[in-house]
Amino acid sequence: MTKVVTAVAVMQLVQRGLVDLNAPITRYLPMFPKELGIRVIDPLNYSSGLPDREVDHLVTYANHPLPPLEVILAEYLAQGEVG
């Protein structure tokens, strides 16, 4: 469900000219490794090359408030090899 909501939000930003789907994701989320070459559109169509760890990762926060997005992304990226 979150993928659909995220995609709608991103497309609204695209319509407003605030986001470019073909831009490197690092333009908007600089914590991602540039060498992966991920574009904004890639995670929206399941082709980012990132490992599917989010379920295990989010279980870590069970019964605890979620930290800021930047902290979650940094921890996710630090968990190991991506791509």
mmCIF file of the N, C-alpha and C atoms, coordinates in Angstrom:
data_MODEL
# 
_entry.id   MODEL 
# 
loop_
_atom_site.group_PDB 
_atom_site.id 
_atom_site.type_symbol 
_atom_site.label_atom_id 
_atom_site.label_alt_id 
_atom_site.label_comp_id 
_atom_site.label_asym_id 
_atom_site.label_entity_id 
_atom_site.label_seq_id 
_atom_site.pdbx_PDB_ins_code 
_atom_site.Cartn_x 
_atom_site.Cartn_y 
_atom_site.Cartn_z 
_atom_site.occupancy 
_atom_site.B_iso_or_equiv 
_atom_site.pdbx_formal_charge 
_atom_site.auth_seq_id 
_atom_site.auth_comp_id 
_atom_site.auth_asym_id 
_atom_site.auth_atom_id 
_atom_site.pdbx_PDB_model_num 
ATOM 1   N N  . MET A 1 1  ? 0.817  -1.193 0.000   1.00 0.00 ? 1  MET A N  1 
ATOM 2   C CA . MET A 1 1  ? 0.000  0.000  0.000   1.00 0.00 ? 1  MET A CA 1 
ATOM 3   C C  . MET A 1 1  ? 0.862  1.260  0.000   1.00 0.00 ? 1  MET A C  1 
ATOM 4   N N  . THR A 1 2  ? 1.975  1.242  0.709   1.00 0.00 ? 2  THR A N  1 
ATOM 5   C CA . THR A 1 2  ? 2.806  2.435  0.793   1.00 0.00 ? 2  THR A CA 1 
ATOM 6   C C  . THR A 1 2  ? 3.423  2.771  -0.563  1.00 0.00 ? 2  THR A C  1 
ATOM 7   N N  . LYS A 1 3  ? 3.668  1.759  -1.383  1.00 0.00 ? 3  LYS A N  1 
ATOM 8   C CA . LYS A 1 3  ? 4.255  2.006  -2.708  1.00 0.00 ? 3  LYS A CA 1 
ATOM 9   C C  . LYS A 1 3  ? 3.296  2.846  -3.549  1.00 0.00 ? 3  LYS A C  1 
ATOM 10  N N  . VAL A 1 4  ? 2.007  2.553  -3.485  1.00 0.00 ? 4  VAL A N  1 
ATOM 11  C CA . VAL A 1 4  ? 1.008  3.295  -4.257  1.00 0.00 ? 4  VAL A CA 1 
ATOM 12  C C  . VAL A 1 4  ? 0.931  4.742  -3.784  1.00 0.00 ? 4  VAL A C  1 
ATOM 13  N N  . VAL A 1 5  ? 0.890  4.941  -2.486  1.00 0.00 ? 5  VAL A N  1 
ATOM 14  C CA . VAL A 1 5  ? 0.808  6.297  -1.931  1.00 0.00 ? 5  VAL A CA 1 
ATOM 15  C C  . VAL A 1 5  ? 2.063  7.088  -2.300  1.00 0.00 ? 5  VAL A C  1 
ATOM 16  N N  . THR A 1 6  ? 3.216  6.450  -2.185  1.00 0.00 ? 6  THR A N  1 
ATOM 17  C CA . THR A 1 6  ? 4.476  7.115  -2.540  1.00 0.00 ? 6  THR A CA 1 
ATOM 18  C C  . THR A 1 6  ? 4.497  7.483  -4.013  1.00 0.00 ? 6  THR A C  1 
ATOM 19  N N  . ALA A 1 7  ? 4.070  6.558  -4.873  1.00 0.00 ? 7  ALA A N  1 
ATOM 20  C CA . ALA A 1 7  ? 4.058  6.822  -6.316  1.00 0.00 ? 7  ALA A CA 1 
ATOM 21  C C  . ALA A 1 7  ? 3.138  7.993  -6.660  1.00 0.00 ? 7  ALA A C  1 
ATOM 22  N N  . VAL A 1 8  ? 1.973  8.052  -6.050  1.00 0.00 ? 8  VAL A N  1 
ATOM 23  C CA . VAL A 1 8  ? 1.047  9.161  -6.297  1.00 0.00 ? 8  VAL A CA 1 
ATOM 24  C C  . VAL A 1 8  ? 1.678  10.479 -5.846  1.00 0.00 ? 8  VAL A C  1 
ATOM 25  N N  . ALA A 1 9  ? 2.300  10.481 -4.677  1.00 0.00 ? 9  ALA A N  1 
ATOM 26  C CA . ALA A 1 9  ? 2.930  11.708 -4.173  1.00 0.00 ? 9  ALA A CA 1 
ATOM 27  C C  . ALA A 1 9  ? 4.056  12.161 -5.106  1.00 0.00 ? 9  ALA A C  1 
ATOM 28  N N  . VAL A 1 10 ? 4.876  11.216 -5.564  1.00 0.00 ? 10 VAL A N  1 
ATOM 29  C CA . VAL A 1 10 ? 5.979  11.569 -6.471  1.00 0.00 ? 10 VAL A CA 1 
ATOM 30  C C  . VAL A 1 10 ? 5.420  12.108 -7.781  1.00 0.00 ? 10 VAL A C  1 
ATOM 31  N N  . MET A 1 11 ? 4.392  11.469 -8.313  1.00 0.00 ? 11 MET A N  1 
ATOM 32  C CA . MET A 1 11 ? 3.825  11.929 -9.586  1.00 0.00 ? 11 MET A CA 1 
ATOM 33  C C  . MET A 1 11 ? 3.201  13.321 -9.445  1.00 0.00 ? 11 MET A C  1 
ATOM 34  N N  . GLN A 1 12 ? 2.647  13.635 -8.289  1.00 0.00 ? 12 GLN A N  1 
ATOM 35  C CA . GLN A 1 12 ? 2.133  14.991 -8.067  1.00 0.00 ? 12 GLN A CA 1 
ATOM 36  C C  . GLN A 1 12 ? 3.278  16.003 -8.109  1.00 0.00 ? 12 GLN A C  1 
ATOM 37  N N  . LEU A 1 13 ? 4.420  15.628 -7.540  1.00 0.00 ? 13 LEU A N  1 
ATOM 38  C CA . LEU A 1 13 ? 5.588  16.509 -7.594  1.00 0.00 ? 13 LEU A CA 1 
ATOM 39  C C  . LEU A 1 13 ? 6.107  16.638 -9.022  1.00 0.00 ? 13 LEU A C  1 
ATOM 40  N N  . VAL A 1 14 ? 6.031  15.556 -9.793  1.00 0.00 ? 14 VAL A N  1 
ATOM 41  C CA . VAL A 1 14 ? 6.440  15.604 -11.207 1.00 0.00 ? 14 VAL A CA 1 
ATOM 42  C C  . VAL A 1 14 ? 5.536  16.567 -11.962 1.00 0.00 ? 14 VAL A C  1 
ATOM 43  N N  . GLN A 1 15 ? 4.223  16.475 -11.746 1.00 0.00 ? 15 GLN A N  1 
ATOM 44  C CA . GLN A 1 15 ? 3.276  17.373 -12.418 1.00 0.00 ? 15 GLN A CA 1 
ATOM 45  C C  . GLN A 1 15 ? 3.559  18.834 -12.106 1.00 0.00 ? 15 GLN A C  1 
ATOM 46  N N  . ARG A 1 16 ? 4.030  19.101 -10.906 1.00 0.00 ? 16 ARG A N  1 
ATOM 47  C CA . ARG A 1 16 ? 4.332  20.479 -10.504 1.00 0.00 ? 16 ARG A CA 1 
ATOM 48  C C  . ARG A 1 16 ? 5.720  20.934 -10.967 1.00 0.00 ? 16 ARG A C  1 
ATOM 49  N N  . GLY A 1 17 ? 6.446  20.032 -11.604 1.00 0.00 ? 17 GLY A N  1 
ATOM 50  C CA . GLY A 1 17 ? 7.777  20.372 -12.093 1.00 0.00 ? 17 GLY A CA 1 
ATOM 51  C C  . GLY A 1 17 ? 8.850  20.381 -11.010 1.00 0.00 ? 17 GLY A C  1 
ATOM 52  N N  . LEU A 1 18 ? 8.564  19.752 -9.883  1.00 0.00 ? 18 LEU A N  1 
ATOM 53  C CA . LEU A 1 18 ? 9.501  19.751 -8.764  1.00 0.00 ? 18 LEU A CA 1 
ATOM 54  C C  . LEU A 1 18 ? 10.397 18.517 -8.731  1.00 0.00 ? 18 LEU A C  1 
ATOM 55  N N  . VAL A 1 19 ? 10.015 17.479 -9.459  1.00 0.00 ? 19 VAL A N  1 
ATOM 56  C CA . VAL A 1 19 ? 10.787 16.237 -9.498  1.00 0.00 ? 19 VAL A CA 1 
ATOM 57  C C  . VAL A 1 19 ? 10.891 15.762 -10.936 1.00 0.00 ? 19 VAL A C  1 
ATOM 58  N N  . ASP A 1 20 ? 12.073 15.291 -11.299 1.00 0.00 ? 20 ASP A N  1 
ATOM 59  C CA . ASP A 1 20 ? 12.322 14.719 -12.619 1.00 0.00 ? 20 ASP A CA 1 
ATOM 60  C C  . ASP A 1 20 ? 12.490 13.210 -12.457 1.00 0.00 ? 20 ASP A C  1 
ATOM 61  N N  . LEU A 1 21 ? 11.603 12.429 -13.061 1.00 0.00 ? 21 LEU A N  1 
ATOM 62  C CA . LEU A 1 21 ? 11.646 10.973 -12.919 1.00 0.00 ? 21 LEU A CA 1 
ATOM 63  C C  . LEU A 1 21 ? 12.948 10.361 -13.420 1.00 0.00 ? 21 LEU A C  1 
ATOM 64  N N  . ASN A 1 22 ? 13.596 10.983 -14.388 1.00 0.00 ? 22 ASN A N  1 
ATOM 65  C CA . ASN A 1 22 ? 14.824 10.427 -14.940 1.00 0.00 ? 22 ASN A CA 1 
ATOM 66  C C  . ASN A 1 22 ? 16.084 10.960 -14.268 1.00 0.00 ? 22 ASN A C  1 
ATOM 67  N N  . ALA A 1 23 ? 15.920 11.804 -13.272 1.00 0.00 ? 23 ALA A N  1 
ATOM 68  C CA . ALA A 1 23 ? 17.073 12.343 -12.547 1.00 0.00 ? 23 ALA A CA 1 
ATOM 69  C C  . ALA A 1 23 ? 17.637 11.279 -11.612 1.00 0.00 ? 23 ALA A C  1 
ATOM 70  N N  . PRO A 1 24 ? 18.927 11.365 -11.322 1.00 0.00 ? 24 PRO A N  1 
ATOM 71  C CA . PRO A 1 24 ? 19.499 10.455 -10.321 1.00 0.00 ? 24 PRO A CA 1 
ATOM 72  C C  . PRO A 1 24 ? 18.801 10.660 -8.979  1.00 0.00 ? 24 PRO A C  1 
ATOM 73  N N  . ILE A 1 25 ? 18.516 9.580  -8.299  1.00 0.00 ? 25 ILE A N  1 
ATOM 74  C CA . ILE A 1 25 ? 17.825 9.686  -7.010  1.00 0.00 ? 25 ILE A CA 1 
ATOM 75  C C  . ILE A 1 25 ? 18.649 10.491 -6.013  1.00 0.00 ? 25 ILE A C  1 
ATOM 76  N N  . THR A 1 26 ? 19.972 10.528 -6.234  1.00 0.00 ? 26 THR A N  1 
ATOM 77  C CA . THR A 1 26 ? 20.845 11.283 -5.326  1.00 0.00 ? 26 THR A CA 1 
ATOM 78  C C  . THR A 1 26 ? 20.593 12.787 -5.379  1.00 0.00 ? 26 THR A C  1 
ATOM 79  N N  . ARG A 1 27 ? 19.914 13.264 -6.410  1.00 0.00 ? 27 ARG A N  1 
ATOM 80  C CA . ARG A 1 27 ? 19.559 14.687 -6.460  1.00 0.00 ? 27 ARG A CA 1 
ATOM 81  C C  . ARG A 1 27 ? 18.615 15.030 -5.305  1.00 0.00 ? 27 ARG A C  1 
ATOM 82  N N  . TYR A 1 28 ? 17.760 14.084 -4.944  1.00 0.00 ? 28 TYR A N  1 
ATOM 83  C CA . TYR A 1 28 ? 16.753 14.310 -3.913  1.00 0.00 ? 28 TYR A CA 1 
ATOM 84  C C  . TYR A 1 28 ? 17.082 13.596 -2.606  1.00 0.00 ? 28 TYR A C  1 
ATOM 85  N N  . LEU A 1 29 ? 17.802 12.486 -2.704  1.00 0.00 ? 29 LEU A N  1 
ATOM 86  C CA . LEU A 1 29 ? 18.206 11.704 -1.529  1.00 0.00 ? 29 LEU A CA 1 
ATOM 87  C C  . LEU A 1 29 ? 19.707 11.448 -1.615  1.00 0.00 ? 29 LEU A C  1 
ATOM 88  N N  . PRO A 1 30 ? 20.510 12.437 -1.218  1.00 0.00 ? 30 PRO A N  1 
ATOM 89  C CA . PRO A 1 30 ? 21.953 12.356 -1.434  1.00 0.00 ? 30 PRO A CA 1 
ATOM 90  C C  . PRO A 1 30 ? 22.659 11.244 -0.664  1.00 0.00 ? 30 PRO A C  1 
ATOM 91  N N  . MET A 1 31 ? 21.977 10.603 0.294   1.00 0.00 ? 31 MET A N  1 
ATOM 92  C CA . MET A 1 31 ? 22.628 9.544  1.056   1.00 0.00 ? 31 MET A CA 1 
ATOM 93  C C  . MET A 1 31 ? 22.778 8.241  0.266   1.00 0.00 ? 31 MET A C  1 
ATOM 94  N N  . PHE A 1 32 ? 22.085 8.120  -0.879  1.00 0.00 ? 32 PHE A N  1 
ATOM 95  C CA . PHE A 1 32 ? 22.222 6.926  -1.703  1.00 0.00 ? 32 PHE A CA 1 
ATOM 96  C C  . PHE A 1 32 ? 23.556 6.955  -2.457  1.00 0.00 ? 32 PHE A C  1 
ATOM 97  N N  . PRO A 1 33 ? 24.206 5.803  -2.586  1.00 0.00 ? 33 PRO A N  1 
ATOM 98  C CA . PRO A 1 33 ? 25.473 5.764  -3.329  1.00 0.00 ? 33 PRO A CA 1 
ATOM 99  C C  . PRO A 1 33 ? 25.268 6.127  -4.798  1.00 0.00 ? 33 PRO A C  1 
ATOM 100 N N  . LYS A 1 34 ? 26.011 7.114  -5.286  1.00 0.00 ? 34 LYS A N  1 
ATOM 101 C CA . LYS A 1 34 ? 25.883 7.551  -6.680  1.00 0.00 ? 34 LYS A CA 1 
ATOM 102 C C  . LYS A 1 34 ? 26.234 6.448  -7.654  1.00 0.00 ? 34 LYS A C  1 
ATOM 103 N N  . GLU A 1 35 ? 27.176 5.586  -7.274  1.00 0.00 ? 35 GLU A N  1 
ATOM 104 C CA . GLU A 1 35 ? 27.630 4.545  -8.201  1.00 0.00 ? 35 GLU A CA 1 
ATOM 105 C C  . GLU A 1 35 ? 26.550 3.529  -8.562  1.00 0.00 ? 35 GLU A C  1 
ATOM 106 N N  . LEU A 1 36 ? 25.448 3.500  -7.821  1.00 0.00 ? 36 LEU A N  1 
ATOM 107 C CA . LEU A 1 36 ? 24.357 2.584  -8.170  1.00 0.00 ? 36 LEU A CA 1 
ATOM 108 C C  . LEU A 1 36 ? 23.584 3.074  -9.392  1.00 0.00 ? 36 LEU A C  1 
ATOM 109 N N  . GLY A 1 37 ? 23.651 4.371  -9.669  1.00 0.00 ? 37 GLY A N  1 
ATOM 110 C CA . GLY A 1 37 ? 22.974 4.906  -10.844 1.00 0.00 ? 37 GLY A CA 1 
ATOM 111 C C  . GLY A 1 37 ? 21.460 4.811  -10.778 1.00 0.00 ? 37 GLY A C  1 
ATOM 112 N N  . ILE A 1 38 ? 20.894 4.855  -9.595  1.00 0.00 ? 38 ILE A N  1 
ATOM 113 C CA . ILE A 1 38 ? 19.439 4.740  -9.429  1.00 0.00 ? 38 ILE A CA 1 
ATOM 114 C C  . ILE A 1 38 ? 18.789 6.058  -9.823  1.00 0.00 ? 38 ILE A C  1 
ATOM 115 N N  . ARG A 1 39 ? 17.770 5.964  -10.680 1.00 0.00 ? 39 ARG A N  1 
ATOM 116 C CA . ARG A 1 39 ? 16.971 7.136  -11.048 1.00 0.00 ? 39 ARG A CA 1 
ATOM 117 C C  . ARG A 1 39 ? 15.727 7.182  -10.169 1.00 0.00 ? 39 ARG A C  1 
ATOM 118 N N  . VAL A 1 40 ? 15.076 8.313  -10.105 1.00 0.00 ? 40 VAL A N  1 
ATOM 119 C CA . VAL A 1 40 ? 13.872 8.471  -9.292  1.00 0.00 ? 40 VAL A CA 1 
ATOM 120 C C  . VAL A 1 40 ? 12.822 7.432  -9.679  1.00 0.00 ? 40 VAL A C  1 
ATOM 121 N N  . ILE A 1 41 ? 12.682 7.165  -10.951 1.00 0.00 ? 41 ILE A N  1 
ATOM 122 C CA . ILE A 1 41 ? 11.646 6.238  -11.411 1.00 0.00 ? 41 ILE A CA 1 
ATOM 123 C C  . ILE A 1 41 ? 11.923 4.780  -11.033 1.00 0.00 ? 41 ILE A C  1 
ATOM 124 N N  . ASP A 1 42 ? 13.169 4.427  -10.829 1.00 0.00 ? 42 ASP A N  1 
ATOM 125 C CA . ASP A 1 42 ? 13.520 3.020  -10.606 1.00 0.00 ? 42 ASP A CA 1 
ATOM 126 C C  . ASP A 1 42 ? 12.842 2.390  -9.383  1.00 0.00 ? 42 ASP A C  1 
ATOM 127 N N  . PRO A 1 43 ? 12.898 3.000  -8.198  1.00 0.00 ? 43 PRO A N  1 
ATOM 128 C CA . PRO A 1 43 ? 12.202 2.375  -7.060  1.00 0.00 ? 43 PRO A CA 1 
ATOM 129 C C  . PRO A 1 43 ? 10.682 2.328  -7.246  1.00 0.00 ? 43 PRO A C  1 
ATOM 130 N N  . LEU A 1 44 ? 10.151 3.232  -8.062  1.00 0.00 ? 44 LEU A N  1 
ATOM 131 C CA . LEU A 1 44 ? 8.700  3.242  -8.280  1.00 0.00 ? 44 LEU A CA 1 
ATOM 132 C C  . LEU A 1 44 ? 8.237  2.083  -9.145  1.00 0.00 ? 44 LEU A C  1 
ATOM 133 N N  . ASN A 1 45 ? 9.144  1.517  -9.935  1.00 0.00 ? 45 ASN A N  1 
ATOM 134 C CA . ASN A 1 45 ? 8.752  0.369  -10.777 1.00 0.00 ? 45 ASN A CA 1 
ATOM 135 C C  . ASN A 1 45 ? 9.539  -0.886 -10.420 1.00 0.00 ? 45 ASN A C  1 
ATOM 136 N N  . TYR A 1 46 ? 9.982  -0.955 -9.166  1.00 0.00 ? 46 TYR A N  1 
ATOM 137 C CA . TYR A 1 46 ? 10.640 -2.143 -8.612  1.00 0.00 ? 46 TYR A CA 1 
ATOM 138 C C  . TYR A 1 46 ? 11.942 -2.503 -9.321  1.00 0.00 ? 46 TYR A C  1 
ATOM 139 N N  . SER A 1 47 ? 12.669 -1.538 -9.851  1.00 0.00 ? 47 SER A N  1 
ATOM 140 C CA . SER A 1 47 ? 13.914 -1.872 -10.544 1.00 0.00 ? 47 SER A CA 1 
ATOM 141 C C  . SER A 1 47 ? 15.091 -1.040 -10.042 1.00 0.00 ? 47 SER A C  1 
ATOM 142 N N  . SER A 1 48 ? 15.115 -0.752 -8.745  1.00 0.00 ? 48 SER A N  1 
ATOM 143 C CA . SER A 1 48 ? 16.185 0.082  -8.196  1.00 0.00 ? 48 SER A CA 1 
ATOM 144 C C  . SER A 1 48 ? 17.475 -0.685 -8.008  1.00 0.00 ? 48 SER A C  1 
ATOM 145 N N  . GLY A 1 49 ? 17.388 -1.999 -7.892  1.00 0.00 ? 49 GLY A N  1 
ATOM 146 C CA . GLY A 1 49 ? 18.579 -2.787 -7.599  1.00 0.00 ? 49 GLY A CA 1 
ATOM 147 C C  . GLY A 1 49 ? 18.881 -2.863 -6.116  1.00 0.00 ? 49 GLY A C  1 
ATOM 148 N N  . LEU A 1 50 ? 18.049 -2.254 -5.291  1.00 0.00 ? 50 LEU A N  1 
ATOM 149 C CA . LEU A 1 50 ? 18.254 -2.336 -3.851  1.00 0.00 ? 50 LEU A CA 1 
ATOM 150 C C  . LEU A 1 50 ? 17.708 -3.658 -3.333  1.00 0.00 ? 50 LEU A C  1 
ATOM 151 N N  . PRO A 1 51 ? 18.379 -4.255 -2.346  1.00 0.00 ? 51 PRO A N  1 
ATOM 152 C CA . PRO A 1 51 ? 17.873 -5.510 -1.783  1.00 0.00 ? 51 PRO A CA 1 
ATOM 153 C C  . PRO A 1 51 ? 16.557 -5.287 -1.047  1.00 0.00 ? 51 PRO A C  1 
ATOM 154 N N  . ASP A 1 52 ? 15.742 -6.307 -0.987  1.00 0.00 ? 52 ASP A N  1 
ATOM 155 C CA . ASP A 1 52 ? 14.427 -6.229 -0.359  1.00 0.00 ? 52 ASP A CA 1 
ATOM 156 C C  . ASP A 1 52 ? 14.561 -6.581 1.122   1.00 0.00 ? 52 ASP A C  1 
ATOM 157 N N  . ARG A 1 53 ? 14.987 -5.596 1.914   1.00 0.00 ? 53 ARG A N  1 
ATOM 158 C CA . ARG A 1 53 ? 15.181 -5.812 3.345   1.00 0.00 ? 53 ARG A CA 1 
ATOM 159 C C  . ARG A 1 53 ? 14.226 -4.995 4.195   1.00 0.00 ? 53 ARG A C  1 
ATOM 160 N N  . GLU A 1 54 ? 13.335 -4.225 3.589   1.00 0.00 ? 54 GLU A N  1 
ATOM 161 C CA . GLU A 1 54 ? 12.578 -3.283 4.394   1.00 0.00 ? 54 GLU A CA 1 
ATOM 162 C C  . GLU A 1 54 ? 11.715 -3.938 5.454   1.00 0.00 ? 54 GLU A C  1 
ATOM 163 N N  . VAL A 1 55 ? 11.192 -5.140 5.214   1.00 0.00 ? 55 VAL A N  1 
ATOM 164 C CA . VAL A 1 55 ? 10.345 -5.777 6.223   1.00 0.00 ? 55 VAL A CA 1 
ATOM 165 C C  . VAL A 1 55 ? 11.174 -6.097 7.456   1.00 0.00 ? 55 VAL A C  1 
ATOM 166 N N  . ASP A 1 56 ? 12.321 -6.738 7.274   1.00 0.00 ? 56 ASP A N  1 
ATOM 167 C CA . ASP A 1 56 ? 13.184 -7.044 8.412   1.00 0.00 ? 56 ASP A CA 1 
ATOM 168 C C  . ASP A 1 56 ? 13.657 -5.769 9.088   1.00 0.00 ? 56 ASP A C  1 
ATOM 169 N N  . HIS A 1 57 ? 13.968 -4.766 8.280   1.00 0.00 ? 57 HIS A N  1 
ATOM 170 C CA . HIS A 1 57 ? 14.481 -3.515 8.824   1.00 0.00 ? 57 HIS A CA 1 
ATOM 171 C C  . HIS A 1 57 ? 13.430 -2.819 9.681   1.00 0.00 ? 57 HIS A C  1 
ATOM 172 N N  . LEU A 1 58 ? 12.204 -2.759 9.226   1.00 0.00 ? 58 LEU A N  1 
ATOM 173 C CA . LEU A 1 58 ? 11.166 -2.050 9.980   1.00 0.00 ? 58 LEU A CA 1 
ATOM 174 C C  . LEU A 1 58 ? 10.745 -2.794 11.240  1.00 0.00 ? 58 LEU A C  1 
ATOM 175 N N  . VAL A 1 59 ? 10.955 -4.126 11.277  1.00 0.00 ? 59 VAL A N  1 
ATOM 176 C CA . VAL A 1 59 ? 10.647 -4.876 12.492  1.00 0.00 ? 59 VAL A CA 1 
ATOM 177 C C  . VAL A 1 59 ? 11.503 -4.370 13.649  1.00 0.00 ? 59 VAL A C  1 
ATOM 178 N N  . THR A 1 60 ? 12.677 -3.848 13.340  1.00 0.00 ? 60 THR A N  1 
ATOM 179 C CA . THR A 1 60 ? 13.573 -3.283 14.344  1.00 0.00 ? 60 THR A CA 1 
ATOM 180 C C  . THR A 1 60 ? 12.867 -2.202 15.155  1.00 0.00 ? 60 THR A C  1 
ATOM 181 N N  . TYR A 1 61 ? 11.938 -1.496 14.545  1.00 0.00 ? 61 TYR A N  1 
ATOM 182 C CA . TYR A 1 61 ? 11.268 -0.385 15.207  1.00 0.00 ? 61 TYR A CA 1 
ATOM 183 C C  . TYR A 1 61 ? 9.943  -0.778 15.852  1.00 0.00 ? 61 TYR A C  1 
ATOM 184 N N  . ALA A 1 62 ? 9.644  -2.059 15.920  1.00 0.00 ? 62 ALA A N  1 
ATOM 185 C CA . ALA A 1 62 ? 8.388  -2.499 16.533  1.00 0.00 ? 62 ALA A CA 1 
ATOM 186 C C  . ALA A 1 62 ? 8.296  -1.948 17.957  1.00 0.00 ? 62 ALA A C  1 
ATOM 187 N N  . ASN A 1 63 ? 7.167  -1.362 18.263  1.00 0.00 ? 63 ASN A N  1 
ATOM 188 C CA . ASN A 1 63 ? 6.884  -0.791 19.587  1.00 0.00 ? 63 ASN A CA 1 
ATOM 189 C C  . ASN A 1 63 ? 7.774  0.398  19.955  1.00 0.00 ? 63 ASN A C  1 
ATOM 190 N N  . HIS A 1 64 ? 8.447  1.001  18.982  1.00 0.00 ? 64 HIS A N  1 
ATOM 191 C CA . HIS A 1 64 ? 9.265  2.188  19.201  1.00 0.00 ? 64 HIS A CA 1 
ATOM 192 C C  . HIS A 1 64 ? 8.882  3.237  18.156  1.00 0.00 ? 64 HIS A C  1 
ATOM 193 N N  . PRO A 1 65 ? 8.970  4.509  18.504  1.00 0.00 ? 65 PRO A N  1 
ATOM 194 C CA . PRO A 1 65 ? 8.689  5.533  17.501  1.00 0.00 ? 65 PRO A CA 1 
ATOM 195 C C  . PRO A 1 65 ? 9.725  5.469  16.367  1.00 0.00 ? 65 PRO A C  1 
ATOM 196 N N  . LEU A 1 66 ? 9.268  5.696  15.157  1.00 0.00 ? 66 LEU A N  1 
ATOM 197 C CA . LEU A 1 66 ? 10.186 5.699  14.020  1.00 0.00 ? 66 LEU A CA 1 
ATOM 198 C C  . LEU A 1 66 ? 11.063 6.944  14.064  1.00 0.00 ? 66 LEU A C  1 
ATOM 199 N N  . PRO A 1 67 ? 12.366 6.772  13.796  1.00 0.00 ? 67 PRO A N  1 
ATOM 200 C CA . PRO A 1 67 ? 13.242 7.937  13.718  1.00 0.00 ? 67 PRO A CA 1 
ATOM 201 C C  . PRO A 1 67 ? 12.998 8.690  12.411  1.00 0.00 ? 67 PRO A C  1 
ATOM 202 N N  . PRO A 1 68 ? 13.647 9.827  12.209  1.00 0.00 ? 68 PRO A N  1 
ATOM 203 C CA . PRO A 1 68 ? 13.498 10.571 10.951  1.00 0.00 ? 68 PRO A CA 1 
ATOM 204 C C  . PRO A 1 68 ? 13.902 9.714  9.746   1.00 0.00 ? 68 PRO A C  1 
ATOM 205 N N  . LEU A 1 69 ? 13.325 10.016 8.589   1.00 0.00 ? 69 LEU A N  1 
ATOM 206 C CA . LEU A 1 69 ? 13.592 9.264  7.362   1.00 0.00 ? 69 LEU A CA 1 
ATOM 207 C C  . LEU A 1 69 ? 15.086 9.180  7.063   1.00 0.00 ? 69 LEU A C  1 
ATOM 208 N N  . GLU A 1 70 ? 15.814 10.267 7.285   1.00 0.00 ? 70 GLU A N  1 
ATOM 209 C CA . GLU A 1 70 ? 17.247 10.268 6.999   1.00 0.00 ? 70 GLU A CA 1 
ATOM 210 C C  . GLU A 1 70 ? 17.976 9.209  7.815   1.00 0.00 ? 70 GLU A C  1 
ATOM 211 N N  . VAL A 1 71 ? 17.565 9.008  9.053   1.00 0.00 ? 71 VAL A N  1 
ATOM 212 C CA . VAL A 1 71 ? 18.184 8.006  9.922   1.00 0.00 ? 71 VAL A CA 1 
ATOM 213 C C  . VAL A 1 71 ? 17.851 6.600  9.420   1.00 0.00 ? 71 VAL A C  1 
ATOM 214 N N  . ILE A 1 72 ? 16.594 6.380  9.056   1.00 0.00 ? 72 ILE A N  1 
ATOM 215 C CA . ILE A 1 72 ? 16.183 5.069  8.552   1.00 0.00 ? 72 ILE A CA 1 
ATOM 216 C C  . ILE A 1 72 ? 16.947 4.727  7.279   1.00 0.00 ? 72 ILE A C  1 
ATOM 217 N N  . LEU A 1 73 ? 17.042 5.674  6.344   1.00 0.00 ? 73 LEU A N  1 
ATOM 218 C CA . LEU A 1 73 ? 17.758 5.419  5.089   1.00 0.00 ? 73 LEU A CA 1 
ATOM 219 C C  . LEU A 1 73 ? 19.236 5.163  5.332   1.00 0.00 ? 73 LEU A C  1 
ATOM 220 N N  . ALA A 1 74 ? 19.850 5.919  6.212   1.00 0.00 ? 74 ALA A N  1 
ATOM 221 C CA . ALA A 1 74 ? 21.272 5.721  6.509   1.00 0.00 ? 74 ALA A CA 1 
ATOM 222 C C  . ALA A 1 74 ? 21.504 4.336  7.102   1.00 0.00 ? 74 ALA A C  1 
ATOM 223 N N  . GLU A 1 75 ? 20.640 3.910  8.006   1.00 0.00 ? 75 GLU A N  1 
ATOM 224 C CA . GLU A 1 75 ? 20.775 2.573  8.606   1.00 0.00 ? 75 GLU A CA 1 
ATOM 225 C C  . GLU A 1 75 ? 20.554 1.483  7.548   1.00 0.00 ? 75 GLU A C  1 
ATOM 226 N N  . TYR A 1 76 ? 19.573 1.684  6.697   1.00 0.00 ? 76 TYR A N  1 
ATOM 227 C CA . TYR A 1 76 ? 19.275 0.718  5.633   1.00 0.00 ? 76 TYR A CA 1 
ATOM 228 C C  . TYR A 1 76 ? 20.483 0.557  4.711   1.00 0.00 ? 76 TYR A C  1 
ATOM 229 N N  . LEU A 1 77 ? 21.040 1.671  4.293   1.00 0.00 ? 77 LEU A N  1 
ATOM 230 C CA . LEU A 1 77 ? 22.176 1.638  3.380   1.00 0.00 ? 77 LEU A CA 1 
ATOM 231 C C  . LEU A 1 77 ? 23.433 1.081  4.034   1.00 0.00 ? 77 LEU A C  1 
ATOM 232 N N  . ALA A 1 78 ? 23.538 1.208  5.350   1.00 0.00 ? 78 ALA A N  1 
ATOM 233 C CA . ALA A 1 78 ? 24.709 0.716  6.058   1.00 0.00 ? 78 ALA A CA 1 
ATOM 234 C C  . ALA A 1 78 ? 24.642 -0.781 6.347   1.00 0.00 ? 78 ALA A C  1 
ATOM 235 N N  . GLN A 1 79 ? 23.505 -1.420 6.073   1.00 0.00 ? 79 GLN A N  1 
ATOM 236 C CA . GLN A 1 79 ? 23.329 -2.835 6.409   1.00 0.00 ? 79 GLN A CA 1 
ATOM 237 C C  . GLN A 1 79 ? 24.145 -3.782 5.531   1.00 0.00 ? 79 GLN A C  1 
ATOM 238 N N  . GLY A 1 80 ? 24.723 -3.295 4.493   1.00 0.00 ? 80 GLY A N  1 
ATOM 239 C CA . GLY A 1 80 ? 25.532 -4.192 3.677   1.00 0.00 ? 80 GLY A CA 1 
ATOM 240 C C  . GLY A 1 80 ? 25.477 -3.830 2.207   1.00 0.00 ? 80 GLY A C  1 
ATOM 241 N N  . GLU A 1 81 ? 25.906 -4.771 1.412   1.00 0.00 ? 81 GLU A N  1 
ATOM 242 C CA . GLU A 1 81 ? 25.983 -4.596 -0.036  1.00 0.00 ? 81 GLU A CA 1 
ATOM 243 C C  . GLU A 1 81 ? 24.630 -4.247 -0.609  1.00 0.00 ? 81 GLU A C  1 
ATOM 244 N N  . VAL A 1 82 ? 24.623 -3.338 -1.567  1.00 0.00 ? 82 VAL A N  1 
ATOM 245 C CA . VAL A 1 82 ? 23.411 -3.006 -2.313  1.00 0.00 ? 82 VAL A CA 1 
ATOM 246 C C  . VAL A 1 82 ? 23.689 -3.268 -3.777  1.00 0.00 ? 82 VAL A C  1 
ATOM 247 N N  . GLY A 1 83 ? 22.606 -3.533 -4.509  1.00 0.00 ? 83 GLY A N  1 
ATOM 248 C CA . GLY A 1 83 ? 22.757 -3.724 -5.950  1.00 0.00 ? 83 GLY A CA 1 
ATOM 249 C C  . GLY A 1 83 ? 22.787 -5.134 -6.394  1.00 0.00 ? 83 GLY A C  1 
# 
